[in-house]
């Protein structure tokens, strides 16, 4: 179990996001289109994870989609752009689904997913969500198992220019969440992820820490609020 990527919900097109990140000195690329969901994305790969900017491309398709991440995207964008959620990678997503069911979680079941890149290639993976309606409470993370193993994926990313040497000098070190009850959420996620609880408000993954802090009065939602990126 480790961090795969973090998702930022935006109203900008992938072209606009890439240009914006270039002005800030970051290397991001157009990811591609999720044709069945009505969305498209921008990606910035680092050494240990990546950032995804997700936005709506086809409003009608997105509005009719039952895909949980698209539902959360539409819910949150009603109040503007913001960090949305996090995704963790697992080695055997079918087995992990069974483990979640045994713990009493109702899940989406394992879902097949794909996107078409700007080069016309199709990337495929499997996804898993905890069943919940979008709301202002902290959404559960979702889970992914890639069709290709990590070594092959990263080799392809280097070859097509998605992952540059400068990006590989950077890593995500911490995801910061603002919540009503940090201790309760930390304990809940520790149980969900099968992680030993060593700190009341922090979870340590192999490649990243998850930190939970108390939400301020002016914040209307429990959400991921910051992603720390540092040089390795």
SULWOTA-V573333 format. One record per residue. N is the residue number from 1. NEAR is the number of other C-alpha atoms within 12 Angstrom. D_FIRST is the distance of its C-alpha to the first C-alpha in Angstrom with 2 decimals. Layout:
BEGIN
n=N near=NEAR d_first=D_FIRST
n=N near=NEAR d_first=D_FIRST
END
This chain:
BEGIN
n=1 near=27 d_first=0.00
n=2 near=31 d_first=3.79
n=3 near=38 d_first=7.14
n=4 near=36 d_first=9.00
n=5 near=37 d_first=12.25
n=6 near=45 d_first=14.57
n=7 near=38 d_first=17.55
n=8 near=36 d_first=21.12
n=9 near=40 d_first=23.76
n=10 near=32 d_first=27.04
n=11 near=28 d_first=30.48
n=12 near=27 d_first=31.06
n=13 near=26 d_first=31.15
n=14 near=32 d_first=28.91
n=15 near=23 d_first=32.06
n=16 near=20 d_first=32.71
n=17 near=32 d_first=29.20
n=18 near=26 d_first=29.38
n=19 near=19 d_first=32.83
n=20 near=19 d_first=31.81
n=21 near=22 d_first=28.96
n=22 near=15 d_first=31.38
n=23 near=12 d_first=33.85
n=24 near=11 d_first=31.30
n=25 near=13 d_first=30.63
n=26 near=24 d_first=27.20
n=27 near=29 d_first=26.56
n=28 near=34 d_first=25.20
n=29 near=36 d_first=26.02
n=30 near=34 d_first=26.79
n=31 near=38 d_first=23.89
n=32 near=31 d_first=25.83
n=33 near=31 d_first=26.70
n=34 near=32 d_first=25.05
n=35 near=23 d_first=28.38
n=36 near=25 d_first=27.59
n=37 near=32 d_first=26.28
n=38 near=29 d_first=28.96
n=39 near=40 d_first=26.64
n=40 near=39 d_first=26.13
n=41 near=39 d_first=24.01
n=42 near=41 d_first=23.98
n=43 near=36 d_first=21.21
n=44 near=41 d_first=20.85
n=45 near=37 d_first=18.47
n=46 near=37 d_first=17.75
n=47 near=32 d_first=16.44
n=48 near=33 d_first=12.74
n=49 near=37 d_first=12.56
n=50 near=40 d_first=15.42
n=51 near=41 d_first=17.62
n=52 near=35 d_first=19.04
n=53 near=41 d_first=22.43
n=54 near=43 d_first=23.06
n=55 near=43 d_first=26.65
n=56 near=36 d_first=29.01
n=57 near=26 d_first=31.13
n=58 near=20 d_first=32.91
n=59 near=21 d_first=33.56
n=60 near=16 d_first=34.89
n=61 near=21 d_first=32.01
n=62 near=28 d_first=29.46
n=63 near=23 d_first=31.52
n=64 near=17 d_first=31.64
n=65 near=23 d_first=27.99
n=66 near=23 d_first=25.99
n=67 near=33 d_first=22.66
n=68 near=34 d_first=20.84
n=69 near=43 d_first=19.84
n=70 near=38 d_first=23.47
n=71 near=31 d_first=24.81
n=72 near=40 d_first=22.96
n=73 near=40 d_first=24.21
n=74 near=37 d_first=27.75
n=75 near=27 d_first=27.65
n=76 near=32 d_first=26.64
n=77 near=23 d_first=28.87
n=78 near=17 d_first=31.83
n=79 near=18 d_first=31.73
n=80 near=17 d_first=30.82
n=81 near=21 d_first=28.05
n=82 near=31 d_first=25.00
n=83 near=34 d_first=21.28
n=84 near=48 d_first=19.82
n=85 near=42 d_first=16.14
n=86 near=39 d_first=12.59
n=87 near=35 d_first=10.18
n=88 near=36 d_first=6.41
n=89 near=34 d_first=5.81
n=90 near=28 d_first=5.24
n=91 near=23 d_first=7.74
n=92 near=22 d_first=10.11
n=93 near=30 d_first=10.51
n=94 near=24 d_first=13.81
n=95 near=16 d_first=12.73
n=96 near=31 d_first=10.09
n=97 near=33 d_first=13.13
n=98 near=19 d_first=15.28
n=99 near=20 d_first=13.30
n=100 near=28 d_first=13.57
n=101 near=20 d_first=17.22
n=102 near=13 d_first=17.85
n=103 near=17 d_first=16.80
n=104 near=14 d_first=19.37
n=105 near=23 d_first=17.60
n=106 near=20 d_first=19.53
n=107 near=29 d_first=17.57
n=108 near=27 d_first=18.84
n=109 near=27 d_first=18.03
n=110 near=27 d_first=16.46
n=111 near=26 d_first=18.34
n=112 near=24 d_first=19.48
n=113 near=25 d_first=19.72
n=114 near=26 d_first=21.45
n=115 near=27 d_first=23.27
n=116 near=22 d_first=26.39
n=117 near=25 d_first=26.49
n=118 near=21 d_first=29.70
n=119 near=15 d_first=30.54
n=120 near=11 d_first=30.48
n=121 near=15 d_first=27.44
n=122 near=19 d_first=25.08
n=123 near=25 d_first=21.30
n=124 near=21 d_first=19.46
n=125 near=25 d_first=16.06
n=126 near=30 d_first=14.93
n=127 near=35 d_first=13.93
n=128 near=38 d_first=13.45
n=129 near=38 d_first=14.90
n=130 near=31 d_first=16.00
n=131 near=26 d_first=19.77
n=132 near=23 d_first=21.56
n=133 near=23 d_first=24.51
n=134 near=28 d_first=24.29
n=135 near=21 d_first=25.74
n=136 near=24 d_first=25.97
n=137 near=26 d_first=23.40
n=138 near=35 d_first=19.84
n=139 near=34 d_first=18.07
n=140 near=37 d_first=14.80
n=141 near=39 d_first=11.93
n=142 near=43 d_first=11.63
n=143 near=42 d_first=9.26
n=144 near=35 d_first=10.06
n=145 near=34 d_first=10.58
n=146 near=28 d_first=13.15
n=147 near=23 d_first=16.32
n=148 near=18 d_first=16.67
n=149 near=17 d_first=14.43
n=150 near=19 d_first=13.44
n=151 near=12 d_first=16.57
n=152 near=13 d_first=18.86
n=153 near=20 d_first=17.57
n=154 near=26 d_first=18.07
n=155 near=16 d_first=21.38
n=156 near=18 d_first=22.52
n=157 near=28 d_first=21.65
n=158 near=20 d_first=23.74
n=159 near=13 d_first=26.48
n=160 near=18 d_first=26.96
n=161 near=22 d_first=26.96
n=162 near=31 d_first=23.90
n=163 near=29 d_first=22.35
n=164 near=24 d_first=25.17
n=165 near=17 d_first=25.40
n=166 near=22 d_first=25.79
n=167 near=32 d_first=22.51
n=168 near=25 d_first=20.75
n=169 near=18 d_first=22.31
n=170 near=24 d_first=20.34
n=171 near=29 d_first=16.86
n=172 near=35 d_first=15.29
n=173 near=31 d_first=15.33
n=174 near=30 d_first=15.26
n=175 near=38 d_first=15.13
n=176 near=34 d_first=18.05
n=177 near=42 d_first=18.71
n=178 near=35 d_first=22.21
n=179 near=29 d_first=22.56
n=180 near=23 d_first=25.36
n=181 near=21 d_first=23.93
n=182 near=27 d_first=21.24
n=183 near=24 d_first=21.10
n=184 near=21 d_first=20.78
n=185 near=33 d_first=18.02
n=186 near=36 d_first=15.96
n=187 near=25 d_first=16.53
n=188 near=26 d_first=15.84
n=189 near=31 d_first=12.41
n=190 near=28 d_first=11.55
n=191 near=19 d_first=12.75
n=192 near=31 d_first=11.10
n=193 near=34 d_first=7.47
n=194 near=21 d_first=8.65
n=195 near=22 d_first=8.83
n=196 near=18 d_first=12.23
n=197 near=23 d_first=14.60
n=198 near=15 d_first=16.52
n=199 near=20 d_first=18.06
n=200 near=22 d_first=19.71
n=201 near=27 d_first=18.63
n=202 near=29 d_first=15.60
n=203 near=37 d_first=11.91
n=204 near=28 d_first=10.55
n=205 near=28 d_first=7.18
n=206 near=19 d_first=7.60
n=207 near=25 d_first=9.32
n=208 near=31 d_first=10.65
n=209 near=27 d_first=12.21
n=210 near=42 d_first=12.78
n=211 near=33 d_first=16.46
n=212 near=35 d_first=18.58
n=213 near=26 d_first=22.37
n=214 near=25 d_first=25.33
n=215 near=23 d_first=26.57
n=216 near=16 d_first=30.06
n=217 near=11 d_first=32.96
n=218 near=9 d_first=33.36
n=219 near=18 d_first=29.87
n=220 near=17 d_first=30.00
n=221 near=27 d_first=26.30
n=222 near=33 d_first=23.07
n=223 near=41 d_first=20.88
n=224 near=36 d_first=18.78
n=225 near=32 d_first=21.72
n=226 near=26 d_first=20.78
n=227 near=31 d_first=18.42
n=228 near=24 d_first=19.30
n=229 near=28 d_first=19.76
n=230 near=18 d_first=21.21
n=231 near=15 d_first=22.62
n=232 near=15 d_first=20.80
END
